[in-house]
Amino acid sequence: MTNSTHKSKIRELYKTQRSALSPTQCRQAGLRILKHLQKLPTQHPLCLYSSIQNEVDLQDVRDWAIKMNREIYYPRLGSDKMDFFQLTSADHLVPGKWTKEPTGSRRLDKLTNAIVLVPGLAFSMDGHRLGFGKGYYDNFFLDFPNLIRLGIAYDFQICISSWAPEPHDQQMDYTLTPSSIWGGRGLLQHPII
């Protein structure tokens, strides 16, 4: 079986498993992820996402970050590129290409030491990620290589049988699940494990 076929099968398996989750389960997972995030230094801006297709729901993470006066950014998709723009209020998210996107005009600066929460369909134990295959996050991290990358997943999305990463695949620093933290590049200055 080719690597591409293997990755496609993994994607389908985890899409199916995730589709069986209820909105309550998605939100509860987000609350448990929030407990991990509350242990991190607060000076880092947070780059979040609006969940689609039963991804871990980060609504409570967003609400907490707003309450704590953290700088928050959300992705906005172009035709072949993704950038993050500042969110100043939960009301400033509008329907976009795939998901809700920010209306703000302040783009994430390349010198920012932000923490980026990255959704995915599956993650390897060493921090490699399988997304939907469009390459938005991989390309974004090529332009912003020094950001802290935290994969966000359910416990069942940690894939024991791995796949061969492609040269363009960008590894996570850590992957957070509701019950554990998995390794990766491990570049956090203040490790969370």
PyRosetta script that sets phi, psi and omega in degrees:
from pyrosetta import init, pose_from_sequence

init()
pose = pose_from_sequence("MTNSTHKSKIRELYKTQRSALSPTQCRQAGLRILKHLQKLPTQHPLCLYSSIQNEVDLQDVRDWAIKMNREIYYPRLGSDKMDFFQLTSADHLVPGKWTKEPTGSRRLDKLTNAIVLVPGLAFSMDGHRLGFGKGYYDNFFLDFPNLIRLGIAYDFQICISSWAPEPHDQQMDYTLTPSSIWGGRGLLQHPII")
pose.set_psi(1, 134.0)
pose.set_omega(1, 179.2)
pose.set_phi(2, -73.0)
pose.set_psi(2, 159.7)
pose.set_omega(2, 178.3)
pose.set_phi(3, -60.3)
pose.set_psi(3, -39.3)
pose.set_omega(3, 179.8)
pose.set_phi(4, -63.2)
pose.set_psi(4, -43.1)
pose.set_omega(4, 177.9)
pose.set_phi(5, -65.7)
pose.set_psi(5, -42.0)
pose.set_omega(5, 179.0)
pose.set_phi(6, -60.9)
pose.set_psi(6, -45.0)
pose.set_omega(6, 179.1)
pose.set_phi(7, -63.9)
pose.set_psi(7, -38.9)
pose.set_omega(7, 178.3)
pose.set_phi(8, -62.9)
pose.set_psi(8, -40.6)
pose.set_omega(8, 179.0)
pose.set_phi(9, -66.7)
pose.set_psi(9, -40.1)
pose.set_omega(9, 177.2)
pose.set_phi(10, -62.9)
pose.set_psi(10, -44.5)
pose.set_omega(10, 178.9)
pose.set_phi(11, -57.1)
pose.set_psi(11, -48.3)
pose.set_omega(11, -178.3)
pose.set_phi(12, -63.3)
pose.set_psi(12, -41.8)
pose.set_omega(12, 179.4)
pose.set_phi(13, -59.3)
pose.set_psi(13, -48.3)
pose.set_omega(13, -175.8)
pose.set_phi(14, -76.2)
pose.set_psi(14, -28.9)
pose.set_omega(14, 172.5)
pose.set_phi(15, -62.1)
pose.set_psi(15, -43.8)
pose.set_omega(15, -179.5)
pose.set_phi(16, -63.9)
pose.set_psi(16, -45.9)
pose.set_omega(16, 179.8)
pose.set_phi(17, -62.7)
pose.set_psi(17, -41.8)
pose.set_omega(17, -178.5)
pose.set_phi(18, -68.9)
pose.set_psi(18, -33.2)
pose.set_omega(18, -178.6)
pose.set_phi(19, -66.4)
pose.set_psi(19, -18.5)
pose.set_omega(19, 179.8)
pose.set_phi(20, -81.8)
pose.set_psi(20, -7.6)
pose.set_omega(20, -177.8)
pose.set_phi(21, -78.3)
pose.set_psi(21, 147.8)
pose.set_omega(21, 175.9)
pose.set_phi(22, -88.4)
pose.set_psi(22, 160.5)
pose.set_omega(22, 174.9)
pose.set_phi(23, -56.5)
pose.set_psi(23, -34.9)
pose.set_omega(23, 178.3)
pose.set_phi(24, -64.0)
pose.set_psi(24, -42.4)
pose.set_omega(24, 178.6)
pose.set_phi(25, -64.3)
pose.set_psi(25, -39.0)
pose.set_omega(25, 179.3)
pose.set_phi(26, -64.2)
pose.set_psi(26, -41.5)
pose.set_omega(26, -178.9)
pose.set_phi(27, -72.0)
pose.set_psi(27, -40.9)
pose.set_omega(27, 178.2)
pose.set_phi(28, -61.0)
pose.set_psi(28, -38.5)
pose.set_omega(28, 176.9)
pose.set_phi(29, -62.4)
pose.set_psi(29, -40.6)
pose.set_omega(29, 177.8)
pose.set_phi(30, -62.6)
pose.set_psi(30, -38.5)
pose.set_omega(30, 177.6)
pose.set_phi(31, -64.0)
pose.set_psi(31, -37.3)
pose.set_omega(31, 178.9)
pose.set_phi(32, -73.1)
pose.set_psi(32, -33.7)
pose.set_omega(32, 174.0)
pose.set_phi(33, -64.2)
pose.set_psi(33, -39.2)
pose.set_omega(33, 178.8)
pose.set_phi(34, -56.1)
pose.set_psi(34, -38.8)
pose.set_omega(34, 179.1)
pose.set_phi(35, -60.5)
pose.set_psi(35, -38.3)
pose.set_omega(35, 175.1)
pose.set_phi(36, -64.6)
pose.set_psi(36, -45.8)
pose.set_omega(36, -175.1)
pose.set_phi(37, -66.3)
pose.set_psi(37, -29.9)
pose.set_omega(37, -179.5)
pose.set_phi(38, -67.8)
pose.set_psi(38, -13.0)
pose.set_omega(38, 178.4)
pose.set_phi(39, -87.9)
pose.set_psi(39, -9.7)
pose.set_omega(39, -177.2)
pose.set_phi(40, -83.3)
pose.set_psi(40, 156.6)
pose.set_omega(40, 175.1)
pose.set_phi(41, -57.7)
pose.set_psi(41, 142.8)
pose.set_omega(41, -173.9)
pose.set_phi(42, -89.7)
pose.set_psi(42, -4.7)
pose.set_omega(42, -178.0)
pose.set_phi(43, -76.3)
pose.set_psi(43, -14.8)
pose.set_omega(43, -178.5)
pose.set_phi(44, -81.3)
pose.set_psi(44, 129.2)
pose.set_omega(44, 170.1)
pose.set_phi(45, -61.7)
pose.set_psi(45, 154.7)
pose.set_omega(45, 178.8)
pose.set_phi(46, -111.2)
pose.set_psi(46, 132.5)
pose.set_omega(46, 171.8)
pose.set_phi(47, -106.5)
pose.set_psi(47, 115.2)
pose.set_omega(47, -175.9)
pose.set_phi(48, -108.0)
pose.set_psi(48, -172.2)
pose.set_omega(48, 174.7)
pose.set_phi(49, -145.5)
pose.set_psi(49, 155.5)
pose.set_omega(49, 171.4)
pose.set_phi(50, -91.2)
pose.set_psi(50, 121.3)
pose.set_omega(50, -172.5)
pose.set_phi(51, -68.8)
pose.set_psi(51, 145.1)
pose.set_omega(51, 173.7)
pose.set_phi(52, -132.6)
pose.set_psi(52, 155.8)
pose.set_omega(52, 173.4)
pose.set_phi(53, 47.6)
pose.set_psi(53, 47.5)
pose.set_omega(53, 175.8)
pose.set_phi(54, 63.7)
pose.set_psi(54, 30.2)
pose.set_omega(54, 168.5)
pose.set_phi(55, -65.1)
pose.set_psi(55, 162.2)
pose.set_omega(55, 175.6)
pose.set_phi(56, -54.9)
pose.set_psi(56, 128.0)
pose.set_omega(56, -176.3)
pose.set_phi(57, -81.3)
pose.set_psi(57, 119.1)
pose.set_omega(57, -177.8)
pose.set_phi(58, -101.4)
pose.set_psi(58, 19.1)
pose.set_omega(58, -179.8)
pose.set_phi(59, -57.2)
pose.set_psi(59, -43.8)
pose.set_omega(59, -179.7)
pose.set_phi(60, -71.0)
pose.set_psi(60, -31.3)
pose.set_omega(60, 174.4)
pose.set_phi(61, -63.5)
pose.set_psi(61, -46.3)
pose.set_omega(61, 178.2)
pose.set_phi(62, -59.2)
pose.set_psi(62, -47.5)
pose.set_omega(62, -178.4)
pose.set_phi(63, -62.2)
pose.set_psi(63, -40.1)
pose.set_omega(63, 177.8)
pose.set_phi(64, -64.3)
pose.set_psi(64, -44.7)
pose.set_omega(64, -178.5)
pose.set_phi(65, -63.8)
pose.set_psi(65, -39.6)
pose.set_omega(65, 176.9)
pose.set_phi(66, -63.5)
pose.set_psi(66, -44.7)
pose.set_omega(66, 179.8)
pose.set_phi(67, -61.2)
pose.set_psi(67, -35.2)
pose.set_omega(67, -178.7)
pose.set_phi(68, -85.7)
pose.set_psi(68, 3.9)
pose.set_omega(68, -178.5)
pose.set_phi(69, 59.5)
pose.set_psi(69, 33.8)
pose.set_omega(69, 175.7)
pose.set_phi(70, -78.4)
pose.set_psi(70, 147.9)
pose.set_omega(70, 170.4)
pose.set_phi(71, -71.2)
pose.set_psi(71, 131.4)
pose.set_omega(71, -178.0)
pose.set_phi(72, -126.6)
pose.set_psi(72, 139.2)
pose.set_omega(72, 177.7)
pose.set_phi(73, -130.1)
pose.set_psi(73, 148.0)
pose.set_omega(73, 176.4)
pose.set_phi(74, -128.3)
pose.set_psi(74, 152.0)
pose.set_omega(74, -179.4)
pose.set_phi(75, -75.7)
pose.set_psi(75, 147.4)
pose.set_omega(75, 170.5)
pose.set_phi(76, -128.1)
pose.set_psi(76, 127.9)
pose.set_omega(76, -175.7)
pose.set_phi(77, -94.2)
pose.set_psi(77, 134.9)
pose.set_omega(77, 169.6)
pose.set_phi(78, -99.2)
pose.set_psi(78, -163.9)
pose.set_omega(78, -178.6)
pose.set_phi(79, -67.0)
pose.set_psi(79, -36.5)
pose.set_omega(79, -179.9)
pose.set_phi(80, -139.9)
pose.set_psi(80, 14.9)
pose.set_omega(80, -172.4)
pose.set_phi(81, -144.4)
pose.set_psi(81, 154.3)
pose.set_omega(81, 177.0)
pose.set_phi(82, -126.7)
pose.set_psi(82, 135.7)
pose.set_omega(82, 173.3)
pose.set_phi(83, -129.4)
pose.set_psi(83, 158.6)
pose.set_omega(83, 177.6)
pose.set_phi(84, -106.8)
pose.set_psi(84, 136.8)
pose.set_omega(84, 179.5)
pose.set_phi(85, -125.3)
pose.set_psi(85, 147.0)
pose.set_omega(85, -175.3)
pose.set_phi(86, -66.0)
pose.set_psi(86, 141.8)
pose.set_omega(86, 174.3)
pose.set_phi(87, -111.6)
pose.set_psi(87, 126.5)
pose.set_omega(87, -179.9)
pose.set_phi(88, -106.1)
pose.set_psi(88, -15.3)
pose.set_omega(88, 179.1)
pose.set_phi(89, -155.5)
pose.set_psi(89, 145.9)
pose.set_omega(89, 178.4)
pose.set_phi(90, -60.1)
pose.set_psi(90, -22.7)
pose.set_omega(90, 179.5)
pose.set_phi(91, -73.8)
pose.set_psi(91, -10.1)
pose.set_omega(91, -175.8)
pose.set_phi(92, -95.3)
pose.set_psi(92, 28.2)
pose.set_omega(92, 173.2)
pose.set_phi(93, -109.0)
pose.set_psi(93, 127.3)
pose.set_omega(93, -177.8)
pose.set_phi(94, -127.0)
pose.set_psi(94, 156.8)
pose.set_omega(94, 178.9)
pose.set_phi(95, -57.0)
pose.set_psi(95, 132.4)
pose.set_omega(95, 178.9)
pose.set_phi(96, -121.8)
pose.set_psi(96, -155.9)
pose.set_omega(96, -176.2)
pose.set_phi(97, -59.7)
pose.set_psi(97, -48.1)
pose.set_omega(97, -178.8)
pose.set_phi(98, -119.5)
pose.set_psi(98, -30.8)
pose.set_omega(98, -170.9)
pose.set_phi(99, -149.7)
pose.set_psi(99, -177.9)
pose.set_omega(99, 177.2)
pose.set_phi(100, -71.0)
pose.set_psi(100, 138.3)
pose.set_omega(100, -177.0)
pose.set_phi(101, -126.5)
pose.set_psi(101, 156.0)
pose.set_omega(101, -179.5)
pose.set_phi(102, -75.6)
pose.set_psi(102, 150.8)
pose.set_omega(102, 177.0)
pose.set_phi(103, -93.1)
pose.set_psi(103, -11.1)
pose.set_omega(103, -175.9)
pose.set_phi(104, -62.6)
pose.set_psi(104, 161.7)
pose.set_omega(104, -178.5)
pose.set_phi(105, -109.1)
pose.set_psi(105, -6.7)
pose.set_omega(105, -178.9)
pose.set_phi(106, -83.9)
pose.set_psi(106, 110.9)
pose.set_omega(106, -178.3)
pose.set_phi(107, -82.8)
pose.set_psi(107, 147.1)
pose.set_omega(107, 176.0)
pose.set_phi(108, -59.7)
pose.set_psi(108, 130.0)
pose.set_omega(108, -178.9)
pose.set_phi(109, -80.7)
pose.set_psi(109, 142.3)
pose.set_omega(109, -179.4)
pose.set_phi(110, -63.6)
pose.set_psi(110, -21.0)
pose.set_omega(110, -179.1)
pose.set_phi(111, -89.8)
pose.set_psi(111, -4.3)
pose.set_omega(111, -178.7)
pose.set_phi(112, -69.6)
pose.set_psi(112, 141.8)
pose.set_omega(112, 177.1)
pose.set_phi(113, -100.6)
pose.set_psi(113, 57.3)
pose.set_omega(113, -175.5)
pose.set_phi(114, -76.4)
pose.set_psi(114, 159.1)
pose.set_omega(114, 171.8)
pose.set_phi(115, -102.2)
pose.set_psi(115, 122.6)
pose.set_omega(115, -178.4)
pose.set_phi(116, -106.2)
pose.set_psi(116, 121.2)
pose.set_omega(116, 175.6)
pose.set_phi(117, -90.3)
pose.set_psi(117, 121.2)
pose.set_omega(117, -169.3)
pose.set_phi(118, -116.5)
pose.set_psi(118, 119.4)
pose.set_omega(118, 175.8)
pose.set_phi(119, -77.4)
pose.set_psi(119, 165.5)
pose.set_omega(119, 176.3)
pose.set_phi(120, -167.7)
pose.set_psi(120, 170.3)
pose.set_omega(120, 175.9)
pose.set_phi(121, -88.3)
pose.set_psi(121, -35.1)
pose.set_omega(121, 178.5)
pose.set_phi(122, -153.6)
pose.set_psi(122, 152.7)
pose.set_omega(122, 177.7)
pose.set_phi(123, -133.0)
pose.set_psi(123, 139.9)
pose.set_omega(123, 174.2)
pose.set_phi(124, -80.8)
pose.set_psi(124, 165.4)
pose.set_omega(124, -178.7)
pose.set_phi(125, -65.7)
pose.set_psi(125, -20.0)
pose.set_omega(125, 179.7)
pose.set_phi(126, -104.0)
pose.set_psi(126, 17.7)
pose.set_omega(126, 170.1)
pose.set_phi(127, 95.3)
pose.set_psi(127, 7.1)
pose.set_omega(127, 174.8)
pose.set_phi(128, -81.6)
pose.set_psi(128, 147.6)
pose.set_omega(128, -171.0)
pose.set_phi(129, -123.8)
pose.set_psi(129, 141.0)
pose.set_omega(129, 168.9)
pose.set_phi(130, -112.5)
pose.set_psi(130, 118.7)
pose.set_omega(130, 175.0)
pose.set_phi(131, -103.5)
pose.set_psi(131, -150.3)
pose.set_omega(131, -179.9)
pose.set_phi(132, -81.1)
pose.set_psi(132, -5.4)
pose.set_omega(132, 175.1)
pose.set_phi(133, 95.2)
pose.set_psi(133, 7.8)
pose.set_omega(133, -179.8)
pose.set_phi(134, -87.9)
pose.set_psi(134, -18.8)
pose.set_omega(134, 176.2)
pose.set_phi(135, 81.3)
pose.set_psi(135, 12.1)
pose.set_omega(135, -177.6)
pose.set_phi(136, -59.2)
pose.set_psi(136, -50.0)
pose.set_omega(136, -178.6)
pose.set_phi(137, -70.0)
pose.set_psi(137, -40.4)
pose.set_omega(137, 178.1)
pose.set_phi(138, -57.8)
pose.set_psi(138, -46.5)
pose.set_omega(138, 179.7)
pose.set_phi(139, -66.9)
pose.set_psi(139, -38.6)
pose.set_omega(139, 177.9)
pose.set_phi(140, -60.3)
pose.set_psi(140, -45.2)
pose.set_omega(140, -178.2)
pose.set_phi(141, -70.0)
pose.set_psi(141, -23.1)
pose.set_omega(141, 172.9)
pose.set_phi(142, -64.3)
pose.set_psi(142, -36.2)
pose.set_omega(142, 178.0)
pose.set_phi(143, -80.9)
pose.set_psi(143, -25.1)
pose.set_omega(143, -177.6)
pose.set_phi(144, -127.3)
pose.set_psi(144, 67.6)
pose.set_omega(144, -171.7)
pose.set_phi(145, -69.9)
pose.set_psi(145, -19.6)
pose.set_omega(145, -173.1)
pose.set_phi(146, -96.9)
pose.set_psi(146, 3.9)
pose.set_omega(146, 177.8)
pose.set_phi(147, -71.4)
pose.set_psi(147, 152.8)
pose.set_omega(147, 177.3)
pose.set_phi(148, -82.8)
pose.set_psi(148, 123.5)
pose.set_omega(148, -173.1)
pose.set_phi(149, -108.2)
pose.set_psi(149, 116.0)
pose.set_omega(149, 178.3)
pose.set_phi(150, -117.1)
pose.set_psi(150, 110.3)
pose.set_omega(150, 173.7)
pose.set_phi(151, -68.2)
pose.set_psi(151, 141.3)
pose.set_omega(151, 179.8)
pose.set_phi(152, -119.2)
pose.set_psi(152, 122.3)
pose.set_omega(152, -173.8)
pose.set_phi(153, -149.8)
pose.set_psi(153, 162.3)
pose.set_omega(153, 167.9)
pose.set_phi(154, -79.9)
pose.set_psi(154, 160.4)
pose.set_omega(154, -179.8)
pose.set_phi(155, -56.7)
pose.set_psi(155, -39.2)
pose.set_omega(155, -177.1)
pose.set_phi(156, -71.6)
pose.set_psi(156, -10.4)
pose.set_omega(156, -178.9)
pose.set_phi(157, -85.5)
pose.set_psi(157, -1.7)
pose.set_omega(157, 173.8)
pose.set_phi(158, -81.3)
pose.set_psi(158, 114.9)
pose.set_omega(158, -170.7)
pose.set_phi(159, -91.8)
pose.set_psi(159, 118.0)
pose.set_omega(159, -179.9)
pose.set_phi(160, -73.3)
pose.set_psi(160, -45.6)
pose.set_omega(160, 177.0)
pose.set_phi(161, -85.7)
pose.set_psi(161, 107.2)
pose.set_omega(161, -171.8)
pose.set_phi(162, -82.4)
pose.set_psi(162, 180.0)
pose.set_omega(162, 177.6)
pose.set_phi(163, -128.6)
pose.set_psi(163, 162.3)
pose.set_omega(163, 178.4)
pose.set_phi(164, -81.3)
pose.set_psi(164, 119.1)
pose.set_omega(164, 178.5)
pose.set_phi(165, -66.6)
pose.set_psi(165, 146.4)
pose.set_omega(165, 175.8)
pose.set_phi(166, -83.2)
pose.set_psi(166, 159.4)
pose.set_omega(166, -179.5)
pose.set_phi(167, -56.7)
pose.set_psi(167, -30.8)
pose.set_omega(167, -178.0)
pose.set_phi(168, -85.8)
pose.set_psi(168, -10.0)
pose.set_omega(168, -178.0)
pose.set_phi(169, -67.3)
pose.set_psi(169, 131.6)
pose.set_omega(169, -177.9)
pose.set_phi(170, -101.7)
pose.set_psi(170, 125.4)
pose.set_omega(170, -176.9)
pose.set_phi(171, -80.4)
pose.set_psi(171, 145.8)
pose.set_omega(171, 175.5)
pose.set_phi(172, -79.1)
pose.set_psi(172, 156.0)
pose.set_omega(172, 172.0)
pose.set_phi(173, -74.8)
pose.set_psi(173, -43.9)
pose.set_omega(173, 175.3)
pose.set_phi(174, -147.3)
pose.set_psi(174, 160.4)
pose.set_omega(174, 170.5)
pose.set_phi(175, -121.1)
pose.set_psi(175, 124.8)
pose.set_omega(175, -179.8)
pose.set_phi(176, -100.0)
pose.set_psi(176, 131.2)
pose.set_omega(176, 170.6)
pose.set_phi(177, -120.4)
pose.set_psi(177, 169.6)
pose.set_omega(177, 179.5)
pose.set_phi(178, -55.9)
pose.set_psi(178, -30.5)
pose.set_omega(178, -175.5)
pose.set_phi(179, -114.7)
pose.set_psi(179, -3.3)
pose.set_omega(179, -176.5)
pose.set_phi(180, -156.0)
pose.set_psi(180, 170.6)
pose.set_omega(180, 176.4)
pose.set_phi(181, -128.2)
pose.set_psi(181, 123.9)
pose.set_omega(181, -178.7)
pose.set_phi(182, -105.0)
pose.set_psi(182, 151.2)
pose.set_omega(182, -178.3)
pose.set_phi(183, -74.7)
pose.set_psi(183, -179.8)
pose.set_omega(183, -179.7)
pose.set_phi(184, -177.1)
pose.set_psi(184, -128.4)
pose.set_omega(184, 176.9)
pose.set_phi(185, -70.7)
pose.set_psi(185, -28.1)
pose.set_omega(185, 176.8)
pose.set_phi(186, 63.3)
pose.set_psi(186, 43.7)
pose.set_omega(186, -174.6)
pose.set_phi(187, -94.2)
pose.set_psi(187, 2.3)
pose.set_omega(187, 178.7)
pose.set_phi(188, -62.3)
pose.set_psi(188, 134.0)
pose.set_omega(188, 177.6)
pose.set_phi(189, -69.7)
pose.set_psi(189, -30.1)
pose.set_omega(189, 177.7)
pose.set_phi(190, -117.4)
pose.set_psi(190, 88.9)
pose.set_omega(190, -175.0)
pose.set_phi(191, -54.1)
pose.set_psi(191, 144.5)
pose.set_omega(191, 179.8)
pose.set_phi(192, -96.6)
pose.set_psi(192, 4.5)
pose.set_omega(192, 177.8)
pose.set_phi(193, -118.5)
pose.dump_pdb("model.pdb")
